Amino acid sequence: MFSKLWKNILGKKPIVTNLLILALCGANAFFVPRAMEVISFGNTESLAVILYHSVREDTAHCGKYVLSKELFENDLIYLKENGYQTVSVAMLYDFVNGNITRLPEKSILLTFDDGCYNIYTYVLPLLREYGMRGVVCPVGEFTVNQNSEQKIAYSYMNIDQIRELYESGVFEIANHSYNMHGSPGRTGLVKINGESDEQFKLSVTEDLGKMQELLAGQGIECRIFAYPYGIQNDLSRQAVNSMGFICSLSCEMGINELSRGSSLMDLKRYNRPHGSSSEEFFNGIFGNR
Ligand SMILES: [Zn+2]
């Protein structure tokens, strides 16, 4: 259904066709009438989303976006011992659409941006060991240019490894753009010199569509988009929201309050830097809840 959707978007069918497809897919919470929120069952769930990037064995290069493997495992132990349960975006979608009335108690969503190779080598086995799950957000250019000599410190996953993560059932896969993450593409969903609003939106839908096709070619269904660097503006939101994603991830920090009829677009996330202990980091988010 979704690969068909991308073909329609890329084929520039009239907008009414796209709207009809989106409505038939039930894929966009924006089509839920406001009135439905008023007649909801009233369960509001608080959801924290955590943003990880790279996980390394050595601590010499740890920092804002690189966490030690030991500290990452401590995070999982902390979450388990304190009763937190990792959820999938599919489950969140079921909740906001009324297919389920509650989320598990102390739900938390773990996300991993950029598709680092160490997610495959370290994080997948650890999430399996602790019975947890997550969302990984690879970049198309990083993935297809990955050669066979991968280094845990700085390489990215190749497409076979991303497919393995998807097929493991441990990970959902998010689109993090094909070539809008810099090196060599533009840095985030931002306009470049002389680009009109319409040209910019077309550039975004074409780039993200190319990533969707890369994933769909591997049998990977991708319904989530993660904004590179969290850079968002009205035009990029319009472009992303026109593509049928059920969820998008920002880098704005904060707790998400979800109830039936809520949108899963622009979910807030907490970046997890190296330095603070698991207890300090999660207490900073949850307080004494
Ligand atoms: Zn990124």
Boltz pocket constraint, residues with backbone or C-beta under 6 A from the ligand:
constraints:
  - pocket:
      binder: B
      contacts: [[A, 113], [A, 114], [A, 137], [A, 176], [A, 181], [A, 227], [A, 228], [A, 229]]
      max_distance: 6.0
